[in-house]
Amino acid sequence: MIVIDNLTKTFTKKVQKGKKKERIVAVDHINLKINKGEIFGLIGPNGAGKTTTIKMLSTLILPDEGSIDINGYDVVRDAEKIRSNIGVLAGEFTRALYWRLSGRENLKFFANLRNMWDASQRINELIELFGLKKQENELIMKYSTGMKHKLALAVALLNDPPILFLDEPLTGIDPITSFQLKNLIKNKFRDKTIIWASHNLYEIEEMCDRIALINNGKIVLEGSPEELKKKLWDYEKIVIVSDNPNAFTNINDAKIKNNVAEIKTKDVTNTLLEVSDIVQKKNIKVGEIKTLRPTLEEIFMAGVKK
């Protein structure tokens, strides 16, 4: 559905007034293939290149090098056709709404911009889908942040596009609205191909089939969350809270801090048997014992350090 080949974008900025200029490589020769119906996550720290990539994908800015093929169309030559195939929720979504118009008027305005002159039925469907029926005739300036967010996503879906680009789609909204939007995306939009850019690791892990970590404009890691966990951390941790943590020091890769023993292991079963044997022989009082798997946050930090 989406093929990104050697994509590059640079900017220049003034370092001193009117004199020296610095060249910044925002996106540095990245290559990606996103499958039809896939939710693909782009994660990375602020300034990593996520938003610049989304802007090139959505035809807002042109690449300096490389190519983007979206549903068989080239992002430069076929920009108009691509726009009819995509919906975009920008990170600065509130700027895309007109605050002195009502929710329904915003949807009608943007429908007209897309030459959807008889969009009443589609607008009604979206208002119902996003639970905005009671507020449809209120001015946007009176909407809560969550309601504005829902309306911005409804605008992106006006033409029922097969592809969605979501840039920080859950930033700044309350947990209830966040839960509602995630459920909608999982249950109502699973036929769509989605690129989800965020620095929120938990939502990326929850929502995305595959992810790519972008740092300093480069793709440094790519795969499913489980694949990346296995690749970067091929062990698990056993954490034991007890009255005698030092009793576990002879187990390989054991670290002791206060009343906690933390043991890295590739063989959880045998290590737990070893722990159990020590507990019984030394009559240790165990407050808690648990096994931890790697988190996406640890993968993120490992990738950023590269």
KAKAZI-V6582 format. One record per residue. N is the residue number from 0. RES is the residue in one small letter. SS is DSSP state (hx for helix, st for strand, lp for the rest). PHI is phi in radians with two decimals (NA if undefined). D_FIRST is the distance of its C-alpha to the first C-alpha in Angstrom with 1 decimal. Layout:
BEGIN
N|RES|SS|PHI|D_FIRST + N|RES|SS|PHI|D_FIRST
END
This chain:
BEGIN
0|m|lp|NA|0.0 + 1|i|st|-2.32|3.8 + 2|v|st|-2.18|6.8 + 3|i|st|-1.92|10.2 + 4|d|st|-2.19|13.2 + 5|n|st|1.00|16.8 + 6|l|st|-1.21|16.3 + 7|t|st|-2.45|19.9 + 8|k|st|-2.51|21.8 + 9|t|st|-2.13|25.6 + 10|f|st|-2.29|28.1 + 11|t|st|-2.12|31.9 + 12|k|st|-2.38|34.4 + 13|k|st|-1.35|38.2 + 14|v|lp|-1.58|40.0 + 15|q|lp|-2.13|43.4 + 16|k|lp|-1.00|44.4 + 17|g|lp|1.14|43.7 + 18|k|lp|-2.03|44.0 + 19|k|lp|-1.30|41.8 + 20|k|st|-2.10|38.0 + 21|e|st|-2.00|35.5 + 22|r|st|-1.59|32.1 + 23|i|st|-2.00|29.5 + 24|v|st|-1.60|26.3 + 25|a|st|-1.37|24.0 + 26|v|st|-2.28|20.8 + 27|d|st|-2.11|21.7 + 28|h|st|0.92|19.5 + 29|i|st|-1.61|16.7 + 30|n|st|-2.30|13.9 + 31|l|st|-2.58|10.9 + 32|k|st|-2.26|7.8 + 33|i|st|-1.98|6.1 + 34|n|lp|-1.46|5.4 + 35|k|lp|-1.08|5.1 + 36|g|lp|1.37|8.6 + 37|e|lp|-1.65|9.3 + 38|i|st|-1.72|11.7 + 39|f|st|-1.92|11.7 + 40|g|st|-1.68|15.0 + 41|l|st|-1.93|16.4 + 42|i|st|-2.02|20.1 + 43|g|lp|2.86|22.9 + 44|p|lp|-1.17|26.3 + 45|n|lp|-1.02|26.9 + 46|g|lp|1.45|26.4 + 47|a|lp|-1.32|24.0 + 48|g|lp|2.15|21.3 + 49|k|hx|-1.12|19.0 + 50|t|hx|-1.15|19.8 + 51|t|hx|-1.06|19.7 + 52|t|hx|-1.08|16.2 + 53|i|hx|-1.05|15.2 + 54|k|hx|-1.14|17.4 + 55|m|hx|-1.20|15.8 + 56|l|hx|-1.07|12.2 + 57|s|lp|-1.65|14.0 + 58|t|lp|1.21|16.0 + 59|l|lp|-1.33|19.2 + 60|i|lp|-2.34|20.2 + 61|l|lp|-1.62|19.6 + 62|p|lp|-1.26|18.9 + 63|d|lp|-1.50|22.0 + 64|e|st|-2.47|20.3 + 65|g|st|1.46|17.0 + 66|s|st|-2.52|13.8 + 67|i|st|-2.29|10.5 + 68|d|st|-1.96|7.9 + 69|i|st|-2.12|5.9 + 70|n|lp|0.94|4.9 + 71|g|lp|1.58|7.5 + 72|y|st|-1.97|9.8 + 73|d|st|-1.51|11.8 + 74|v|lp|-1.13|12.8 + 75|v|lp|-1.60|16.5 + 76|r|lp|-1.29|17.0 + 77|d|lp|-2.07|15.0 + 78|a|hx|-0.99|15.6 + 79|e|hx|-1.14|17.0 + 80|k|hx|-1.18|14.2 + 81|i|hx|-1.11|11.7 + 82|r|hx|-1.07|14.4 + 83|s|lp|-1.36|14.5 + 84|n|lp|-1.81|10.9 + 85|i|st|-2.18|11.5 + 86|g|st|-2.20|14.4 + 87|v|st|-2.24|16.1 + 88|l|st|-1.92|18.9 + 89|a|lp|-1.35|20.6 + 90|g|lp|-1.04|23.0 + 91|e|lp|-1.64|25.9 + 92|f|hx|-1.06|25.0 + 93|t|hx|-1.17|28.7 + 94|r|hx|-1.24|28.9 + 95|a|hx|-1.50|26.5 + 96|l|lp|-1.90|28.9 + 97|y|lp|-1.70|32.2 + 98|w|lp|-1.23|34.9 + 99|r|lp|-1.66|37.6 + 100|l|lp|-1.94|35.5 + 101|s|st|-1.36|35.1 + 102|g|hx|-1.05|31.9 + 103|r|hx|-1.09|31.9 + 104|e|hx|-1.13|32.8 + 105|n|hx|-1.07|29.9 + 106|l|hx|-1.10|27.4 + 107|k|hx|-1.16|29.2 + 108|f|hx|-1.06|29.3 + 109|f|hx|-1.23|25.6 + 110|a|hx|-1.12|25.0 + 111|n|hx|-1.11|27.4 + 112|l|hx|-1.06|25.6 + 113|r|lp|-1.68|22.5 + 114|n|lp|1.09|24.9 + 115|m|lp|-1.70|24.8 + 116|w|lp|-1.36|28.5 + 117|d|lp|-2.19|29.0 + 118|a|lp|-1.86|26.9 + 119|s|hx|-1.00|29.8 + 120|q|hx|-1.13|28.4 + 121|r|hx|-1.13|25.0 + 122|i|hx|-1.10|27.0 + 123|n|hx|-1.06|29.3 + 124|e|hx|-1.06|26.4 + 125|l|hx|-1.24|25.1 + 126|i|hx|-1.07|28.6 + 127|e|hx|-1.20|29.3 + 128|l|hx|-1.04|26.1 + 129|f|lp|-1.68|26.9 + 130|g|lp|1.14|30.6 + 131|l|lp|-1.91|31.7 + 132|k|hx|-1.03|34.1 + 133|k|hx|-1.22|37.3 + 134|q|hx|-1.88|36.1 + 135|e|lp|-1.05|34.4 + 136|n|lp|-1.80|37.3 + 137|e|lp|-1.48|38.1 + 138|l|st|-1.17|37.6 + 139|i|hx|-1.04|34.7 + 140|m|hx|-1.07|37.4 + 141|k|hx|-1.69|38.7 + 142|y|lp|-1.31|35.5 + 143|s|lp|-1.29|35.1 + 144|t|hx|-1.04|32.3 + 145|g|hx|-1.10|30.5 + 146|m|hx|-1.16|30.8 + 147|k|hx|-1.09|29.5 + 148|h|hx|-1.11|26.5 + 149|k|hx|-1.07|25.9 + 150|l|hx|-1.14|26.4 + 151|a|hx|-1.08|24.0 + 152|l|hx|-1.22|21.2 + 153|a|hx|-1.09|22.4 + 154|v|hx|-1.06|22.2 + 155|a|hx|-1.10|18.6 + 156|l|lp|-1.75|18.0 + 157|l|lp|-0.93|20.3 + 158|n|lp|-1.60|18.0 + 159|d|lp|0.83|16.1 + 160|p|lp|-1.27|12.7 + 161|p|lp|-1.32|9.6 + 162|i|st|-2.23|8.6 + 163|l|st|-2.16|11.6 + 164|f|st|-1.96|13.0 + 165|l|st|-2.01|16.2 + 166|d|st|-1.83|18.7 + 167|e|lp|0.89|21.6 + 168|p|lp|-1.20|21.3 + 169|l|lp|-2.02|24.4 + 170|t|lp|-1.18|26.7 + 171|g|lp|1.39|30.2 + 172|i|lp|-1.91|30.1 + 173|d|lp|-1.28|32.5 + 174|p|hx|-1.02|31.7 + 175|i|hx|-1.18|31.9 + 176|t|hx|-1.11|29.4 + 177|s|hx|-1.03|27.1 + 178|f|hx|-1.07|27.5 + 179|q|hx|-1.10|26.9 + 180|l|hx|-1.17|23.6 + 181|k|hx|-1.10|22.3 + 182|n|hx|-1.12|23.4 + 183|l|hx|-1.06|21.8 + 184|i|hx|-1.13|18.3 + 185|k|hx|-1.18|18.9 + 186|n|hx|-1.73|20.4 + 187|k|hx|-1.78|19.2 + 188|f|lp|-2.05|15.6 + 189|r|lp|-1.20|14.4 + 190|d|lp|-1.44|12.2 + 191|k|lp|-1.64|10.2 + 192|t|st|-1.60|7.6 + 193|i|st|-2.22|10.2 + 194|i|st|-1.86|11.3 + 195|w|st|-2.04|15.0 + 196|a|st|-1.73|17.4 + 197|s|st|-2.86|20.9 + 198|h|lp|-1.89|24.0 + 199|n|lp|-1.53|25.0 + 200|l|hx|-1.18|24.6 + 201|y|hx|-1.24|25.7 + 202|e|hx|-1.23|23.1 + 203|i|hx|-1.11|20.3 + 204|e|hx|-1.13|21.8 + 205|e|hx|-1.24|22.2 + 206|m|hx|-1.75|18.9 + 207|c|lp|-1.76|16.2 + 208|d|lp|-1.33|14.9 + 209|r|st|-2.39|14.5 + 210|i|st|-2.43|15.9 + 211|a|st|-2.28|16.6 + 212|l|st|-1.63|20.1 + 213|i|st|-1.93|20.5 + 214|n|st|-2.52|24.1 + 215|n|lp|0.91|25.7 + 216|g|lp|1.42|22.4 + 217|k|st|-1.98|21.5 + 218|i|st|-1.40|19.3 + 219|v|st|-1.85|22.1 + 220|l|st|-2.58|20.7 + 221|e|st|-2.67|17.5 + 222|g|st|2.68|17.2 + 223|s|lp|-1.28|17.9 + 224|p|hx|-0.93|21.0 + 225|e|hx|-1.18|23.1 + 226|e|hx|-1.09|22.1 + 227|l|hx|-1.19|23.0 + 228|k|hx|-1.07|26.2 + 229|k|hx|-1.17|27.2 + 230|k|hx|-1.23|26.6 + 231|l|hx|-1.66|28.4 + 232|w|lp|-2.52|31.0 + 233|d|lp|-1.59|32.1 + 234|y|lp|-2.38|35.1 + 235|e|st|-2.11|36.1 + 236|k|st|-1.99|38.9 + 237|i|st|-1.87|41.9 + 238|v|st|-1.94|43.6 + 239|i|st|-2.15|47.3 + 240|v|st|-1.79|49.4 + 241|s|st|-2.66|53.1 + 242|d|lp|-1.51|56.7 + 243|n|lp|-2.55|56.7 + 244|p|hx|-1.12|53.4 + 245|n|hx|-1.15|55.3 + 246|a|hx|-1.15|55.9 + 247|f|hx|-1.75|52.4 + 248|t|lp|-1.13|52.7 + 249|n|lp|-1.40|53.3 + 250|i|lp|-1.35|49.9 + 251|n|lp|-0.98|47.5 + 252|d|lp|1.04|45.2 + 253|a|st|-1.67|47.0 + 254|k|st|-2.16|47.3 + 255|i|st|-2.01|49.9 + 256|k|st|-2.52|49.8 + 257|n|lp|0.95|52.5 + 258|n|lp|-1.77|52.4 + 259|v|st|-2.10|49.0 + 260|a|st|-1.90|48.2 + 261|e|st|-2.06|44.6 + 262|i|st|-2.14|43.8 + 263|k|st|-1.50|40.8 + 264|t|st|-2.67|40.4 + 265|k|lp|-1.74|38.1 + 266|d|lp|-2.27|40.3 + 267|v|hx|-1.06|40.6 + 268|t|hx|-1.05|42.9 + 269|n|hx|-1.17|45.5 + 270|t|hx|-1.17|45.5 + 271|l|hx|-1.12|46.1 + 272|l|hx|-1.13|48.9 + 273|e|hx|-1.16|50.4 + 274|v|hx|-1.10|50.2 + 275|s|hx|-1.05|51.8 + 276|d|hx|-1.09|54.6 + 277|i|hx|-1.15|55.4 + 278|v|hx|-1.04|55.4 + 279|q|hx|-1.22|57.9 + 280|k|hx|-1.15|60.1 + 281|k|hx|-1.81|60.4 + 282|n|lp|0.94|60.4 + 283|i|lp|-1.49|57.6 + 284|k|lp|-1.54|56.7 + 285|v|st|-1.75|52.9 + 286|g|st|-1.45|51.6 + 287|e|st|-2.81|47.9 + 288|i|st|-2.47|45.8 + 289|k|st|-2.60|42.0 + 290|t|st|-1.92|39.1 + 291|l|st|-1.95|36.3 + 292|r|lp|-1.74|32.8 + 293|p|lp|-1.12|30.9 + 294|t|lp|-1.90|29.2 + 295|l|hx|-1.12|26.0 + 296|e|hx|-1.08|28.6 + 297|e|hx|-1.17|30.3 + 298|i|hx|-1.13|27.1 + 299|f|hx|-0.98|26.3 + 300|m|hx|-1.15|29.9 + 301|a|hx|-1.14|29.7 + 302|g|hx|-1.22|26.6 + 303|v|hx|-1.16|28.2 + 304|k|lp|-1.28|31.3 + 305|k|lp|-1.19|29.7
END
